[in-house]
Amino acid sequence: MKLWHCGGARSLRPLWALEELGLAYDLEVLPFPPRLLDKDFLKVNALGTVPYFTDGDTTLTESVAICQYLVDRYPSDGLGLAPGHPDYGDYLNWLHQADATLTFPQTIYLRYTAFEPAPEKLAVAKDYAKWFLARLRRLDAFLEERDYLVADRFTVADIAVGYALYLGRVLRLDDRYQPQTAAYLDRLLARPAFQRADARAPGFNPFPEGR
């Protein structure tokens, strides 16, 4: 199997999952954004986005889908949940909420503060930052009573949501995280598999001169 990745991008989710699972993989690290800085990549993935993942004849482009594919397809030592598990509904919800509800507003904020900054767009960016932080309320409530999201153990749901919190830290929005949520993120980032994955490619600083 092979993963195309940019440091700090959503492709960190499947890379982290691969490290947690101990699976053998090839990794190709690209500059960000690859659709602009590595035109040859468009021959591999016409979208020009990462992650891009192949496993035999299977190709996937969505970070959370790759994580779910890996734990469903390969022995996962509890990193995934089976449909019969009592927490399976919550598990699926967190997996999909991680991108549809949490990461989406972050990408708008990142676009209009770092990649396409303009005074007339700053209000839009700030609104999306507020959207992201407001959408953490359910997560904050969950983490008041548990260390992990489902099944009383670490799963790929934590990888999916944890990346969104990690990106929020990169975007310097984490000063508004609730204490239990900040502590949860710290637990996740202390995992050896995350640290190995993160070390595979340098992350990015979207605000090298402040914001």
C-alpha positions as CSV (number, residue, x, y, z in Angstrom):
1,M,0.0,0.0,0.0
2,K,1.1,3.6,-0.6
3,L,0.1,7.0,0.8
4,W,0.8,10.4,-0.7
5,H,1.1,12.9,2.1
6,C,1.9,16.5,3.0
7,G,3.2,17.4,6.4
8,G,0.4,18.6,8.7
9,A,-2.3,18.0,6.1
10,R,-5.3,15.7,6.6
11,S,-3.2,12.9,5.2
12,L,-1.7,12.8,8.7
13,R,-4.8,10.9,9.8
14,P,-4.2,7.7,7.7
15,L,-0.5,8.0,8.2
16,W,-1.1,8.0,12.0
17,A,-3.5,5.0,11.6
18,L,-0.9,3.1,9.6
19,E,1.6,3.7,12.3
20,E,-0.8,2.6,15.0
21,L,-1.6,-0.6,13.1
22,G,2.0,-1.4,12.3
23,L,1.3,-2.0,8.7
24,A,4.0,-1.8,6.0
25,Y,3.5,1.1,3.6
26,D,5.3,3.3,1.1
27,L,5.1,7.0,1.7
28,E,5.5,9.8,-0.8
29,V,5.8,13.3,0.8
30,L,4.8,16.2,-1.4
31,P,5.1,20.0,-1.0
32,F,1.9,21.8,0.1
33,P,-0.3,22.4,-1.8
34,P,0.7,19.7,-4.2
35,R,-1.7,20.7,-7.0
36,L,0.3,23.9,-7.3
37,L,3.8,22.8,-6.3
38,D,4.0,19.3,-7.9
39,K,2.2,19.3,-11.2
40,D,3.2,15.7,-11.8
41,F,1.0,14.6,-8.9
42,L,-2.0,15.6,-11.0
43,K,-1.2,12.6,-13.2
44,V,-1.7,10.4,-10.1
45,N,-4.7,12.2,-8.5
46,A,-6.6,14.5,-10.8
47,L,-7.9,16.4,-7.8
48,G,-4.4,17.3,-6.8
49,T,-5.2,16.7,-3.1
50,V,-3.8,14.6,-0.3
51,P,-4.3,12.1,1.0
52,Y,-4.2,9.8,-1.9
53,F,-4.0,6.1,-1.0
54,T,-3.7,2.9,-2.9
55,D,-3.9,-0.7,-1.7
56,G,-3.8,-3.0,-4.7
57,D,-6.6,-1.9,-7.0
58,T,-8.2,0.1,-4.3
59,T,-7.8,3.9,-4.3
60,L,-9.1,6.4,-1.7
61,T,-8.9,10.1,-1.4
62,E,-10.7,10.9,1.9
63,S,-8.6,10.8,5.1
64,V,-11.3,9.4,7.4
65,A,-12.4,6.9,4.8
66,I,-8.9,5.6,4.6
67,C,-8.7,5.2,8.4
68,Q,-12.0,3.3,8.4
69,Y,-10.9,1.1,5.4
70,L,-7.7,0.2,7.2
71,V,-9.3,-1.0,10.5
72,D,-12.1,-2.8,8.6
73,R,-9.8,-4.5,6.2
74,Y,-6.8,-5.4,8.4
75,P,-6.4,-6.7,12.0
76,S,-6.8,-3.6,14.1
77,D,-6.3,-4.7,17.8
78,G,-9.4,-2.7,18.8
79,L,-8.6,0.4,16.7
80,G,-12.0,0.0,15.0
81,L,-15.5,-1.0,16.1
82,A,-17.7,-3.7,14.6
83,P,-21.4,-2.9,13.8
84,G,-22.6,-5.0,16.7
85,H,-20.7,-2.9,19.3
86,P,-23.0,-0.7,21.5
87,D,-20.9,2.4,20.6
88,Y,-20.9,1.8,16.9
89,G,-23.3,4.6,16.1
90,D,-21.2,7.1,18.1
91,Y,-18.1,5.7,16.4
92,L,-19.5,6.4,12.9
93,N,-20.8,9.8,13.9
94,W,-17.4,10.9,15.3
95,L,-15.7,9.7,12.2
96,H,-17.9,11.7,9.9
97,Q,-18.3,14.7,12.2
98,A,-14.5,15.1,12.3
99,D,-14.4,16.3,8.7
100,A,-18.0,17.4,7.9
101,T,-18.4,19.5,11.0
102,L,-14.9,20.2,12.4
103,T,-12.3,20.3,9.7
104,F,-14.4,22.0,7.1
105,P,-14.7,25.4,8.8
106,Q,-10.9,25.2,9.6
107,T,-10.1,25.0,5.9
108,I,-12.1,28.2,5.2
109,Y,-10.3,29.9,8.1
110,L,-6.9,28.8,6.8
111,R,-7.7,29.9,3.3
112,Y,-8.7,33.4,4.1
113,T,-6.1,34.0,6.8
114,A,-3.0,32.3,5.3
115,F,-3.4,31.4,1.6
116,E,-5.7,34.2,0.3
117,P,-5.5,36.9,3.0
118,A,-7.4,40.1,2.3
119,P,-9.0,42.6,4.7
120,E,-12.5,42.1,3.2
121,K,-12.3,38.4,3.9
122,L,-11.1,38.6,7.5
123,A,-14.6,38.8,8.9
124,V,-15.5,35.6,7.0
125,A,-12.5,33.8,8.4
126,K,-13.3,34.9,12.0
127,D,-16.9,33.6,11.5
128,Y,-15.6,30.2,10.5
129,A,-13.2,30.1,13.4
130,K,-16.2,30.7,15.7
131,W,-18.1,28.0,13.9
132,F,-15.4,25.5,14.5
133,L,-15.1,26.4,18.2
134,A,-18.9,26.3,18.7
135,R,-19.0,22.8,17.1
136,L,-16.7,21.5,19.8
137,R,-19.5,21.7,22.4
138,R,-20.6,18.1,22.0
139,L,-17.0,16.9,22.1
140,D,-16.3,19.0,25.3
141,A,-19.3,17.4,27.0
142,F,-18.2,13.9,26.0
143,L,-14.7,14.4,27.3
144,E,-15.9,15.5,30.7
145,E,-16.6,11.8,31.5
146,R,-14.2,9.8,29.4
147,D,-10.6,9.7,28.1
148,Y,-11.5,8.5,24.6
149,L,-14.6,8.9,22.4
150,V,-16.0,5.4,22.3
151,A,-15.6,1.9,23.8
152,D,-13.4,3.2,26.6
153,R,-10.3,2.9,24.4
154,F,-8.4,4.6,21.6
155,T,-9.9,4.1,18.1
156,V,-9.6,5.7,14.7
157,A,-12.5,8.0,15.8
158,D,-9.9,9.6,18.1
159,I,-7.5,9.9,15.2
160,A,-10.2,11.6,13.1
161,V,-11.3,14.1,15.7
162,G,-7.8,14.4,17.2
163,Y,-6.4,15.7,13.9
164,A,-9.1,18.4,13.8
165,L,-8.0,19.5,17.3
166,Y,-4.3,19.3,16.2
167,L,-5.1,21.6,13.2
168,G,-6.9,24.0,15.5
169,R,-3.6,24.2,17.5
170,V,-1.7,24.9,14.3
171,L,-4.2,27.6,13.5
172,R,-3.7,29.0,17.0
173,L,-7.3,28.5,18.0
174,D,-6.5,26.1,20.8
175,D,-6.3,28.9,23.5
176,R,-10.1,28.6,23.5
177,Y,-10.2,24.9,24.0
178,Q,-11.9,23.7,27.2
179,P,-9.4,22.1,29.7
180,Q,-10.6,18.6,29.2
181,T,-10.4,19.0,25.4
182,A,-6.9,20.4,25.5
183,A,-5.9,17.5,27.8
184,Y,-7.4,15.0,25.4
185,L,-5.4,16.4,22.6
186,D,-2.2,16.3,24.6
187,R,-2.9,12.6,25.3
188,L,-3.3,11.9,21.7
189,L,-0.2,13.8,20.5
190,A,1.9,11.9,23.1
191,R,1.2,8.6,21.5
192,P,4.3,7.1,19.9
193,A,2.5,6.3,16.7
194,F,1.4,10.0,16.3
195,Q,4.9,11.2,16.9
196,R,6.4,8.7,14.4
197,A,3.8,9.8,11.8
198,D,4.3,13.5,12.5
199,A,8.1,13.1,12.1
200,R,7.8,11.6,8.6
201,A,7.3,15.1,7.1
202,P,7.7,18.6,8.5
203,G,4.5,20.3,9.3
204,F,3.6,23.8,8.2
205,N,3.3,27.1,9.9
206,P,0.5,29.1,8.2
207,F,1.4,32.3,10.1
208,P,5.2,32.6,10.1
209,E,5.0,36.3,10.7
210,G,2.0,36.3,13.1
211,R,-1.6,37.0,12.2
